[in-house]
């Protein structure tokens, strides 16, 4: 999904690509790892990503590029090397996306195609999207479920929310309950007491749960539809938050 708004000052493809990566980083980097303003923090990570992409992953070359751009590291180059080594592992997808941009640019690929290529790579981390959606489902369901409700069901609130969020995903991911039940049953293959799990019981639970979590299921379906259209992950998550009235 590519949306370009008309502007008196259109952005360059470099700006568009960097903004795509920054928005992705903003949702990817966990808040507990941020020790300064988050926008500033992801901006620093972007510099490392660019250096690593320009050097094609060569840490020494990336270090030389970084020291030219961030001169305050020249007295502590080992610190910057450590940061680059960490970024090379944590942000491999984003580095690949920026390398794609550089390669496409060199080959004089049309800008819309460059944008699409970069977005497709950034959107390849389906596990990240699933994890973020799972968290949002737990947040939304948490407004409906109290500790007392969980205790009445013989479990703790977090475990129950985790289970219910997974049910939302399973129900939303298939066209009918029977297919969702089959998928849920497959998940129990490695369960120590899998012989106790019956498809009829799963179906009964899903049929009971579906109307109670209709808003969450519908929001998850919307997310899956947007993902199929190659929408940016931040856009997908923002839409889900809006549908479920969740605050940022």
SULPEHU-V500916 format. One record per residue. N is the residue number from 1. RES is the residue in three letters. PHI is phi as a letter, one per 30 degrees, with the letter a starting at -180 (NA if undefined). OMEGA is omega as a letter, one per 20 degrees, with the letter a starting at -180 (* if undefined). Layout:
((N RES PHI OMEGA) (N RES PHI OMEGA))
//
This chain:
((1 UNK NA a) (2 UNK c r) (3 UNK b r) (4 UNK c r) (5 UNK d r) (6 UNK d a) (7 UNK a r) (8 UNK d r) (9 UNK b a) (10 UNK d a) (11 UNK d r) (12 UNK d r) (13 UNK d r) (14 UNK d r) (15 UNK d a) (16 UNK d r) (17 UNK d a) (18 UNK d r) (19 UNK d r) (20 UNK e a) (21 UNK d r) (22 UNK d r) (23 UNK d r) (24 UNK d r) (25 UNK d a) (26 UNK d r) (27 UNK d a) (28 UNK d a) (29 UNK d r) (30 UNK d a) (31 UNK d a) (32 UNK d r) (33 UNK c a) (34 UNK c a) (35 UNK c r) (36 UNK b r) (37 UNK e a) (38 UNK d r) (39 UNK d r) (40 UNK d a) (41 UNK d a) (42 UNK d r) (43 UNK d r) (44 UNK d r) (45 UNK d r) (46 UNK e r) (47 UNK e r) (48 UNK d r) (49 UNK d r) (50 UNK d r) (51 UNK d a) (52 UNK d r) (53 UNK d a) (54 UNK d a) (55 UNK c a) (56 UNK h r) (57 UNK i r) (58 UNK d a) (59 UNK d a) (60 UNK d r) (61 UNK d r) (62 UNK d r) (63 UNK d r) (64 UNK d r) (65 UNK d a) (66 UNK d a) (67 UNK d r) (68 UNK d a) (69 UNK d a) (70 UNK c a) (71 UNK d a) (72 UNK d r) (73 UNK d a) (74 UNK d r) (75 UNK d r) (76 UNK b a) (77 UNK d a) (78 UNK d r) (79 UNK d r) (80 UNK d r) (81 UNK e r) (82 UNK d r) (83 UNK d r) (84 UNK d r) (85 UNK d r) (86 UNK d a) (87 UNK d a) (88 UNK d r) (89 UNK d a) (90 UNK d a) (91 UNK b a) (92 UNK e a) (93 UNK d a) (94 UNK d r) (95 UNK d r) (96 UNK d r) (97 UNK d a) (98 UNK d r) (99 UNK d r) (100 UNK d r) (101 UNK e a) (102 UNK d r) (103 UNK d r) (104 UNK d a) (105 UNK d a) (106 UNK d a) (107 UNK d r) (108 UNK h r) (109 UNK d r) (110 UNK e a) (111 UNK d r) (112 UNK d r) (113 UNK d r) (114 UNK d a) (115 UNK e a) (116 UNK d r) (117 UNK d a) (118 UNK d a) (119 UNK d r) (120 UNK d r) (121 UNK d r) (122 UNK d a) (123 UNK d a) (124 UNK d r) (125 UNK d a) (126 UNK d r) (127 UNK d r) (128 UNK d r) (129 UNK d r) (130 UNK d a) (131 UNK d a) (132 UNK d r) (133 UNK d r) (134 UNK d r) (135 UNK d r) (136 UNK d r) (137 UNK d r) (138 UNK d r) (139 UNK d a) (140 UNK d a) (141 UNK d r) (142 UNK d r) (143 UNK d a) (144 UNK c a) (145 UNK b r) (146 UNK c r) (147 UNK d a) (148 UNK d r) (149 UNK d a) (150 UNK d r) (151 UNK d r) (152 UNK d r) (153 UNK c r) (154 UNK i r) (155 UNK b r) (156 UNK c a) (157 UNK d a) (158 UNK d a) (159 UNK d a) (160 UNK d r) (161 UNK d r) (162 UNK e r) (163 UNK d a) (164 UNK d r) (165 UNK d r) (166 UNK d r) (167 UNK d r) (168 UNK e a) (169 UNK e a) (170 UNK d a) (171 UNK d a) (172 UNK d a) (173 UNK d a) (174 UNK b a) (175 UNK d a) (176 UNK b a) (177 UNK d a) (178 UNK d r) (179 UNK d r) (180 UNK d r) (181 UNK d r) (182 UNK d r) (183 UNK d r) (184 UNK d a) (185 UNK d r) (186 UNK d a) (187 UNK d a) (188 UNK d a) (189 UNK e a) (190 UNK c r) (191 UNK d a) (192 UNK e a) (193 UNK c a) (194 UNK d a) (195 UNK d r) (196 UNK d a) (197 UNK d a) (198 UNK c a) (199 UNK d a) (200 UNK d r) (201 UNK d r) (202 UNK d a) (203 UNK d r) (204 UNK d r) (205 UNK d a) (206 UNK d r) (207 UNK d r) (208 UNK d a) (209 UNK d a) (210 UNK e a) (211 UNK d a) (212 UNK d a) (213 UNK c a) (214 UNK e a) (215 UNK d a) (216 UNK d r) (217 UNK d r) (218 UNK d r) (219 UNK d r) (220 UNK d r) (221 UNK d r) (222 UNK d r) (223 UNK d r) (224 UNK d r) (225 UNK d r) (226 UNK d r) (227 UNK d r) (228 UNK d r) (229 UNK c r) (230 UNK i r) (231 UNK d r) (232 UNK d r) (233 UNK e r) (234 UNK e r) (235 UNK d r) (236 UNK d a) (237 UNK d r) (238 UNK d r) (239 UNK d r) (240 UNK d r) (241 UNK e a) (242 UNK d a) (243 UNK d a) (244 UNK c r) (245 UNK h r) (246 UNK c r) (247 UNK d r) (248 UNK d *))
//
